[in-house]
């Protein structure tokens, strides 16, 4: 229990909780939007989400470099800001198919921020801990 009271562990995991409640819920809502409002097929909906995989790969590659350059807490805060900032324009979505021009780039940018924040929150939450307290297997 003493590990959980350390500031980096506490704040890093709180950020992880916030992050993991935002983006997965957004994906569920956007799936419903694409299929129930825009009447896209499941295949077309999946293709609309295809760019998220590319965003995840790109963010996974550059997140470590960002952390080396700016620090894990700064990158974590930036990732959360990018994620939430990219979500904000989605309130403008309407019932026409033309709104895909807003949806797809916003999801791409938001997912880039999400994956960057995932890497940063894990680095933040485990920073300052000895290797024996950072995970499995136990020492």
C-alpha positions, 0 to 999 in steps of 0.5 A, a space after each residue: 500500500 505504501 507504493 500507492 501513496 507515492 505522488 508519481 504512482 498516485 497521479 500517474 494512475 489517476 491520469 490513466 483512469 481519466 484517460 481510459 474512461 474518455 477514449 474507449 467511451 468515445 469509440 463506443 459513442 462514435 460507433 453508435 453515431 456512425 451506424 445509427 445516425 449515419 447508417 454506415 455498415 459495420 464494415 464501413 464503420 470499421 474502415 472509418 476507425 482504420 486510421 486509429 491504428 495508424 495513430 496508435 503506431 505513430 504515437 507509440 513510436 514517438 512517445 518515448 522520444 517526447 518523454 526523453 525530450 520533455 519529461 513524462 509528466 509534461 508529455 502526459 499532460 500534453 497527451 491528455 490535452 490533445 485527447 480532450 481537445 480533439 474530442 471537443 469539435 465532435 459536438 458539432 457533428 450532424 446527421 449528414 455523411 459530410 461530417 466524416 471530414 470532421 470525425 475521422 481527423 478528430 479521432 486520429 488526433 485524439 487517438 494519437 494523444 490517447 496512446 501518447 498519454 498511455 505511454 506517459 502515464 506508465 512511465 510516470 506511474 513507475 518513475 521513482 520506483 525500484 525495479 522490484 516494485 514496478 511489476 511482474 515477476 516479483 523480486 
